[in-house]
Amino acid sequence: MAANPIDSSNANASNAANVAHAANVTDVTLAGQFRRHMPAYVAGTLVLAAFQLAMNRIDWLAKASIDRIFSDHPEDAWKPSVLMLGLAVFAFATRVASRLFVFNAGRNVEYELRALLLARLHRLGTAFYRKMSSGEIMSRSTGDLAQVRLLFGFGVLNVVNVVFAFGSAFQVMVAISGKLTLAAFVTLPLTVLMTRTFSRRMFERTRSTQEALGRLSDSLQTNLAGVRVVRSFALETRELHRFQKVNREYLEASLALARTRGLIMPLLGAASAAGILVFFWYGGTLLLRGPADGGITKGDFFAFQLALGRMTWPVIALGFSLSIVQRGRVSFDRLKEIFDAKPEVTDGPLPAPAESKGAITITGLGFEYDTRKVLDGVSFEVPAGKSVAIVGRTGSGKSTLAMLLARLLPTPRGAVFIDGHDVCDLPVSFVRQTVGYAQQDAFLFSTTVARNIGFSLDDPDAPEAMETVRDAAREAQVLEEALSLPEQFDTVVGERGVQLSGGQKQRVALARALSWGPRILVLDDPLSAVDAKTEAAILQAIERQAKARTVVLITHRVAAAARCDSIVVLDQGRVVERGTHEELLRTQGIYAAFAEEQKMAHELEEIELEPPSLTPSPIGRAEVA
Ligand SMILES: Nc1ncnc2c1ncn2[C@@H]1O[C@H](COP(=O)(O)OP(=O)(O)OP(=O)(O)O)[C@@H](O)[C@H]1O
């Protein structure tokens, strides 16, 4: 079905406005959210007031009708009844309208907060993700957000309605008989006391339930992500036992919450029923006494009962609404932990330069994870358009260095410069657009091969983008394999690229980096899962890339490093050697030792690959065996 152009343009405009809001808002507060949707709340409040006013008039018209029936002119009783009918239609319309205004506001708050959450999650760095697991984040962005929606919709509507319902009903009741009103509300203090006590308990139990749900989601998410490992170690039963622990905690917390919630409604209902009982006893006495003797009319009795009945539900709903408000507040506090988390990496004061040449200068760069120093006094330069290989044993700090260059970690000030500008002084988006970092553990999105490769393109499905995608796939030596997939480039690779081999994933990720074409291309170990022939082809592609941009190649392979203009050797976070391949071989240091190790390993591989000769060698028969 074709999309309605008017609707889609409205939706696009609303999306764009929401994205802009999500990107710019700094302080997210409950009051701020109310202010943003004030027109809807004001409209909702006005129609709710109109609704309760109509109900108030209906009570009075009911009194007039009944009193006329028992008067000397019962034939006039139809007039107020007709008016009552008109007002009932009006009350119906205003009731529906009030719900539309307020519930829509609640939905809109949820819609905006969801975008805001993702915008915040994009900005936060490793320090935050170390503290909050993805299961916990998922639980907050679904369960807690739904509670916040209820607060901003159902909760607000009911709390406002209770106030108006009290006002509207009280006016009728007090006007008919102040004493009867007092009698009917004899249980009100008890109701207020119970509401206060229960709302405090609801708050605590809701928090425990939400926290238990977070732990449950986390455990489920970890099990899902590691399902292959669990299966391959045949540890399903043990994992189920572990899961049952958090499952049980959630059950207990939610049962405790349900018990409190289950108690609150009947208790409040009973208190209100006691009030009705008192009304029938004392109201009946006043009715029998009659107006001439300080009592009330039949119409008064009926109208009073209508007004009291209108308050029964709001009184009962008060407890329920307060619990929704409490739960919403707890959930909003949990979301605030994400909204208020400080990004480690923020924009610098300088505007984005018009263009970047891609020259890198690193001076005295040090970095620690918590208290563990992993880089210390690293200094080197890469002129624009040149290539550098970063070589070092595993854990020597190569990936950390690459991430600091792209400000994917909090880069210290005065240590990393692009074209002479400290990266900390530049806008983060400019640095990240300039430094294209293809990370070591190739992450693929659960979409098609084409969209994975063309991820950085505006519209990866456009025909002109397909050309770029194909070229990048060819350069990354993955074109043939992509074309042999069931739906070629349109094949969906599954979650995290589960349908591709490790080497294929790595090359799709490499193609993604190549199609991006940044001024500085940082490739983190792009050859770890490829065979020798593919490696040679990829290295040629990287050389072609290096003609147009600065390339930083992180690698363990001397053969790959040898093709770069210069080589930096890291050892335990320090630069221990620098120079060209030939220079480093001559120094007989770590790099030369690497080269020797790899040469020997290569020779051994070749010997193993050679088919054994059936004729005895001159050395002896032992070689054949
Ligand atoms: N997020 C992190 N939190 C704490 N320590 C970390 C973190 N990431 C890396 N490290 C530690 O920092 C050190 C350097 O890691 P890094 O990944 O930079 O090394 P590398 O040279 O790229 O290693 P490899 O060649 O194995 O990829 C290692 O000791 C590692 O354990």
The ligand as an SDF file (V2000), in Angstrom:
LIG
                    3D

 31 33  0  0  0  0  0  0  0  0999 V2000
   38.4670   -1.5450   28.1700 N   0  0  0  0  0  0  0  0  0  0  0  0
   39.5540   -1.9280   28.8200 C   0  0  0  0  0  0  0  0  0  0  0  0
   39.5950   -1.8670   30.1540 N   0  0  0  0  0  0  0  0  0  0  0  0
   40.6940   -2.2240   30.8340 C   0  0  0  0  0  0  0  0  0  0  0  0
   41.8270   -2.6630   30.2690 N   0  0  0  0  0  0  0  0  0  0  0  0
   41.8470   -2.7610   28.9300 C   0  0  0  0  0  0  0  0  0  0  0  0
   40.7260   -2.4000   28.1400 C   0  0  0  0  0  0  0  0  0  0  0  0
   41.0390   -2.5970   26.8360 N   0  0  0  0  0  0  0  0  0  0  0  0
   42.3050   -3.0640   26.8240 C   0  0  0  0  0  0  0  0  0  0  0  0
   42.7940   -3.1590   28.0630 N   0  0  0  0  0  0  0  0  0  0  0  0
   44.1510   -3.6050   28.4490 C   0  0  0  0  0  0  0  0  0  0  0  0
   45.0540   -2.6990   27.8750 O   0  0  0  0  0  0  0  0  0  0  0  0
   46.1910   -3.3720   27.3650 C   0  0  0  0  0  0  0  0  0  0  0  0
   46.4050   -2.9850   25.8970 C   0  0  0  0  0  0  0  0  0  0  0  0
   45.3090   -3.4790   25.1500 O   0  0  0  0  0  0  0  0  0  0  0  0
   45.2140   -3.2630   23.5850 P   0  0  0  0  0  0  0  0  0  0  0  0
   43.9360   -3.8570   23.1390 O   0  0  0  0  0  0  0  0  0  0  0  0
   45.4430   -1.8420   23.2790 O   0  0  0  0  0  0  0  0  0  0  0  0
   46.4430   -4.1120   23.0780 O   0  0  0  0  0  0  0  0  0  0  0  0
   46.8210   -4.5800   21.6030 P   0  0  0  0  0  0  0  0  0  0  0  0
   48.2460   -4.2850   21.4340 O   0  0  0  0  0  0  0  0  0  0  0  0
   45.8770   -3.9780   20.6160 O   0  0  0  0  0  0  0  0  0  0  0  0
   46.5670   -6.1440   21.7180 O   0  0  0  0  0  0  0  0  0  0  0  0
   46.1420   -7.1870   20.5550 P   0  0  0  0  0  0  0  0  0  0  0  0
   47.2770   -7.2530   19.6030 O   0  0  0  0  0  0  0  0  0  0  0  0
   45.9580   -8.4600   21.3120 O   0  0  0  0  0  0  0  0  0  0  0  0
   44.8980   -6.6640   19.9690 O   0  0  0  0  0  0  0  0  0  0  0  0
   45.9480   -4.8440   27.5710 C   0  0  0  0  0  0  0  0  0  0  0  0
   46.6860   -5.2470   28.6940 O   0  0  0  0  0  0  0  0  0  0  0  0
   44.4710   -4.9440   27.8600 C   0  0  0  0  0  0  0  0  0  0  0  0
   44.2220   -5.9610   28.7800 O   0  0  0  0  0  0  0  0  0  0  0  0
  1  2  1  0
  2  3  1  0
  2  7  2  0
  3  4  2  0
  4  5  1  0
  5  6  2  0
  6  7  1  0
  6 10  1  0
  7  8  1  0
  8  9  2  0
  9 10  1  0
 10 11  1  0
 11 12  1  0
 11 30  1  0
 12 13  1  0
 13 14  1  0
 13 28  1  0
 14 15  1  0
 15 16  1  0
 16 17  2  0
 16 18  1  0
 16 19  1  0
 19 20  1  0
 20 21  2  0
 20 22  1  0
 20 23  1  0
 23 24  1  0
 24 25  2  0
 24 26  1  0
 24 27  1  0
 28 29  1  0
 28 30  1  0
 30 31  1  0
M  END
$$$$
